[in-house]
Amino acid sequence: MLGWLAREKKAPGWFAISVGADAMQFAHGRFQPGAKSLISAYGAQALADAQGLPKLAHQMKRGRYECAALLRPGEYQLLLVDAPSVPREELKSAIRWKIKDMIDYHVDDATVDVLDIPPPEGAASRNHMMFAVSANNEVLQEKIRQFERARIPLSVIDIPETAQRNVAALYETGDRALGLVHFGEESGLLTINFRAELYLARRLEVGLEQLTDESAARESALERLAVEVQRTLDHFDRQFRSVPVTRLLVAPSRASGIAESLKARLGIEAQDIDLCDVLAFMGEPPDKETQWRLFHHFGATLRHETKVL
């Protein structure tokens, strides 16, 4: 997503980095088709001394790696739109026109990228949809300046939805769609994959704060979660009747019993996942807490697009 910089010869793989108020989190990995993809480094670094990024730049030997900055929710919008019937070279201009009233800043101040949703076999052409990814230029420019000050050359700016798609693709089997849900502190992210493509993404209004509550509020949160997931699956079924969702995966977190609850309430196969089953880690494998915290960083390292729109 949102890639624009010239490419030099780099070491294989991607270095995915996000910067928060107090710490920077990162992972380096390499997608390996036909084998477990390798995560060669991961961790977090405090920014209290304002040297976190420069220190990481030194460890990275600066320009050696392809680097991706991972945006946080609130720094971008992912919008579902009808695919415009225009020549390829006019696609992004047409998408910008479509979303101009859907974003809360002027479209001239937006950087826009596009993710195609290939219509499944047998689907009507009128159902051809696309995702538009939009971010305010001020947000992106500040992000770029942040990395430039540390002399870390950015190749792309990525988003959690596509990172989560990359992880889900490792679990796909057969010709069926696959759901994956990851929970942050205040909300969740549900994505649906088909043939390694992102077909649906929805923010859920249930997070770990509610799901780890020891009171009766947890039961209420699990019920609300089941309702939100069911509505999403119903919507997906209406859009893509030829592509059933037969399995739902729950990303690692400190909350327990979510997969069992969804299976009981929705009657769908649901299971917790452990990234060590599908990824190889150089050195000590990450525990469940680390897998949760760096889940989207690991996913962002698995970029391997062979074509762009």
C-alpha positions in Angstrom: 0.0 0.0 0.0 0.9 3.6 -0.6 4.3 2.9 -2.1 6.0 5.5 -4.2 9.8 5.5 -3.6 12.4 4.2 -6.0 13.7 0.8 -5.4 17.3 -0.1 -4.9 18.8 -3.5 -4.5 17.9 -4.6 -0.9 18.2 -7.6 1.3 15.3 -10.0 1.0 12.3 -9.4 3.1 10.6 -6.4 4.8 11.3 -4.4 8.0 7.9 -3.3 9.4 7.9 -0.5 11.9 5.3 1.4 13.9 5.9 4.3 16.2 3.7 5.1 19.1 3.9 7.8 21.8 6.4 5.9 24.0 7.8 3.0 22.0 8.6 1.8 18.5 7.8 -1.8 17.5 9.3 -3.7 14.7 9.7 -7.0 12.9 11.8 -8.2 10.0 10.7 -11.2 7.9 10.8 -12.8 4.5 8.0 -14.5 2.7 9.1 -18.0 1.5 6.6 -19.7 -0.9 6.4 -23.4 -0.3 8.1 -23.2 3.2 7.5 -21.4 6.5 8.2 -17.7 6.1 11.1 -16.6 8.3 11.0 -13.9 10.9 14.6 -12.9 11.6 14.1 -10.1 14.1 11.3 -8.6 16.2 10.9 -6.5 19.3 10.2 -3.1 20.8 12.3 -0.1 21.7 11.5 2.7 24.1 11.6 6.3 22.7 12.2 8.0 26.0 15.6 9.2 25.0 14.4 10.3 21.5 17.1 8.0 20.0 14.9 5.0 19.4 14.6 5.3 15.6 18.2 6.3 15.0 19.3 3.3 17.1 17.2 1.0 15.1 18.5 2.6 11.9 22.0 1.8 13.0 21.0 -1.8 13.8 19.4 -2.0 10.4 22.5 -0.7 8.6 20.0 1.9 7.3 19.5 1.4 3.6 20.0 -2.4 3.6 16.3 -3.3 4.0 13.0 -2.5 2.4 11.1 -0.7 5.1 7.4 -0.4 5.7 5.8 2.0 8.2 2.6 0.5 9.7 -0.2 3.0 10.2 -2.5 2.9 13.2 -6.3 3.1 13.2 -7.3 6.7 12.9 -4.4 7.6 10.6 -6.2 6.3 7.4 -9.5 5.2 6.0 -10.3 2.0 4.2 -13.4 2.5 2.0 -15.3 0.0 -0.1 -16.4 1.3 -3.5 -17.8 0.0 -6.7 -15.0 -0.6 -9.3 -15.2 2.2 -11.9 -15.4 1.2 -15.5 -12.4 3.2 -16.7 -9.1 2.4 -18.3 -6.4 1.3 -15.9 -4.5 4.6 -16.2 -7.6 6.5 -15.0 -8.4 4.2 -12.1 -7.0 6.2 -9.2 -8.5 9.4 -10.5 -11.9 7.8 -10.7 -11.5 6.4 -7.2 -10.6 9.8 -5.8 -13.8 11.2 -7.3 -15.8 8.4 -5.8 -14.5 8.9 -2.2 -14.4 12.7 -2.2 -17.5 12.9 0.0 -16.6 9.9 2.1 -13.5 11.3 3.8 -13.3 14.1 6.4 -10.7 16.2 4.6 -10.5 17.6 1.1 -9.7 15.0 -1.5 -6.8 17.2 -2.8 -5.2 16.7 0.6 -5.4 12.9 0.3 -3.0 10.2 -0.8 -5.1 7.4 -2.3 -4.2 3.8 -3.2 -6.4 1.0 -4.4 -6.9 -2.7 -3.6 -8.8 -4.8 -6.1 -11.4 -7.4 -5.0 -11.4 -9.9 -7.9 -14.9 -11.1 -8.5 -15.1 -14.9 -7.7 -16.0 -17.2 -10.6 -19.8 -17.1 -11.3 -20.2 -13.7 -9.6 -22.0 -10.9 -11.5 -19.7 -8.3 -12.9 -21.8 -5.6 -11.2 -20.5 -7.0 -7.9 -16.9 -5.9 -8.7 -15.7 -3.9 -5.8 -12.5 -2.3 -4.7 -11.0 -0.9 -1.5 -9.8 2.7 -1.5 -7.1 3.5 1.1 -7.0 7.2 1.9 -4.7 9.1 4.2 -4.4 12.8 4.9 -1.1 14.1 3.4 -0.2 15.8 6.6 -0.3 12.5 8.5 1.8 10.8 5.9 4.3 13.7 5.6 4.9 13.7 9.3 5.4 9.9 9.2 7.9 10.3 6.4 9.7 13.1 8.2 9.9 11.0 11.4 11.8 8.3 9.4 13.9 10.7 7.4 15.2 12.3 10.7 16.4 8.8 11.6 17.7 8.2 8.1 15.5 5.2 7.6 14.4 5.0 4.0 10.8 4.1 3.6 9.6 2.0 0.6 5.9 1.8 1.5 3.3 2.7 4.1 1.2 -0.2 5.1 -2.1 -0.8 7.0 -3.2 -3.5 9.5 -5.9 -4.9 7.2 -3.4 -5.9 4.5 -1.0 -7.2 7.1 -3.8 -9.3 8.6 -4.6 -10.6 5.1 -1.0 -11.8 4.7 -1.3 -13.8 7.9 -4.6 -15.3 7.0 -3.3 -16.4 3.7 -0.9 -18.8 5.5 -3.9 -20.7 6.8 -6.0 -20.8 3.7 -6.9 -24.3 2.4 -9.1 -25.4 -0.5 -11.5 -23.1 -2.3 -13.1 -21.5 0.7 -13.1 -18.1 2.3 -11.4 -17.7 5.7 -12.2 -15.2 8.5 -9.6 -13.9 10.9 -10.2 -11.6 13.9 -7.6 -9.8 15.9 -8.4 -7.8 19.1 -6.8 -4.6 20.2 -7.5 -3.1 23.6 -10.6 -1.2 22.6 -11.7 -2.8 19.3 -11.3 -5.8 17.0 -10.5 -6.2 13.3 -12.3 -8.9 11.3 -11.0 -9.7 7.8 -12.1 -12.2 5.3 -9.7 -13.7 2.8 -10.2 -15.7 -0.4 -7.3 -16.9 -2.5 -5.0 -14.7 -0.5 -6.9 -11.6 -1.4 -8.7 -9.3 1.1 -12.4 -9.4 0.4 -13.8 -7.8 3.6 -12.5 -5.8 6.5 -14.6 -4.6 9.5 -13.8 -2.9 12.8 -15.6 -4.5 15.7 -16.7 -2.5 18.7 -15.5 -5.1 21.1 -11.9 -5.2 22.4 -9.8 -6.9 25.0 -10.9 -4.5 27.8 -14.3 -6.1 27.6 -13.3 -9.6 26.7 -10.9 -9.9 29.7 -13.3 -8.4 32.2 -13.9 -10.9 35.0 -17.5 -9.6 35.7 -20.7 -10.4 33.9 -19.7 -7.7 31.4 -17.5 -10.3 29.6 -20.6 -12.4 28.8 -22.3 -9.4 27.4 -19.2 -8.6 25.3 -19.1 -12.1 23.9 -22.7 -11.9 22.9 -22.2 -8.5 21.2 -19.1 -9.9 19.4 -21.1 -12.9 18.1 -23.8 -10.6 16.8 -21.3 -8.3 15.0 -19.5 -11.3 13.5 -22.7 -12.9 12.3 -23.9 -9.7 10.7 -20.5 -9.5 8.9 -20.7 -13.1 7.7 -24.3 -12.5 6.5 -23.3 -9.4 4.6 -20.4 -11.3 3.0 -22.7 -14.2 2.0 -25.1 -11.7 0.3 -22.2 -10.2 -1.7 -20.3 -13.4 -2.5 -22.8 -16.4 -2.4 -20.4 -18.7 -4.3 -17.6 -18.3 -1.7 -18.7 -19.6 1.7 -16.8 -18.7 4.9 -16.2 -22.1 6.5 -13.6 -21.2 9.2 -12.9 -18.4 11.6 -9.5 -17.9 13.2 -8.8 -15.9 16.4 -5.4 -14.3 16.7 -3.3 -14.7 19.8 -4.2 -12.5 22.7 -4.5 -12.6 26.5 -8.3 -13.3 26.2 -9.3 -16.9 26.4 -12.4 -18.8 25.3 -13.2 -16.5 22.3 -13.0 -19.2 19.6 -15.1 -21.6 21.7 -17.7 -18.9 22.3 -18.0 -18.0 18.6 -18.2 -21.7 17.7 -21.0 -22.3 20.2 -23.0 -19.2 19.3 -22.5 -19.2 15.5 -22.1 -22.8 14.7 -19.0 -22.1 12.6 -15.6 -23.8 12.9 -13.5 -21.4 15.0 -10.1 -21.9 16.4 -7.3 -20.0 18.2 -4.0 -19.8 16.2 -0.4 -19.8 17.2 1.9 -18.1 14.7 4.7 -20.5 15.5 2.7 -23.1 13.5 3.0 -21.1 10.2 6.1 -18.9 10.7 9.7 -19.8 11.5 11.5 -17.6 14.0 15.2 -17.1 14.2 16.1 -17.4 17.9 13.5 -17.5 20.7 10.0 -17.9 19.4 7.5 -15.2 20.6 5.1 -16.0 23.4 1.4 -15.3 23.1 1.6 -11.7 24.4 4.3 -10.9 21.8 2.4 -12.5 19.0 -0.6 -10.3 19.9 1.4 -7.1 20.2 3.4 -7.6 17.0 0.7 -9.5 15.0 0.4 -6.9 12.3 4.1 -6.3 12.1 4.7 -10.0 11.4 2.0 -9.8 8.7 3.5 -6.7 7.2 6.8 -8.4 6.7 5.1 -11.0 4.4 4.5 -8.6 1.5 5.1 -10.3 -1.8 2.9 -8.5 -4.3 3.9 -9.3 -7.9 1.7 -6.7 -9.5 0.2 -3.3 -8.7 -2.8 -1.5 -10.0 
